[in-house]
Amino acid sequence: MCFPENRQRDYVEGKSKGFEPLEYLLKDLEAWTEKENKRIIIHKVMHPGSKIPPDKHMEE
């Protein structure tokens, strides 16, 4: 159970139970974006001038 003093403390600390899942999604998205950017850079270095193929895992 969420008590008013806990809710107020969480608000002051910038926390909200409703936004916790969004924070996890944001972290996942940032990790995926970083991984995708690395994949693109590696492909450009290894195969300059060729078209970058789609990620096999994203096709599933």
Secondary structure, 3 states (H helix, E strand, C coil): CCCHHHHHHHHHCCCCHHHHHHHHHHHHHHHHHHHHHHHHHHHHHHCCCCCCCCCHHHHC
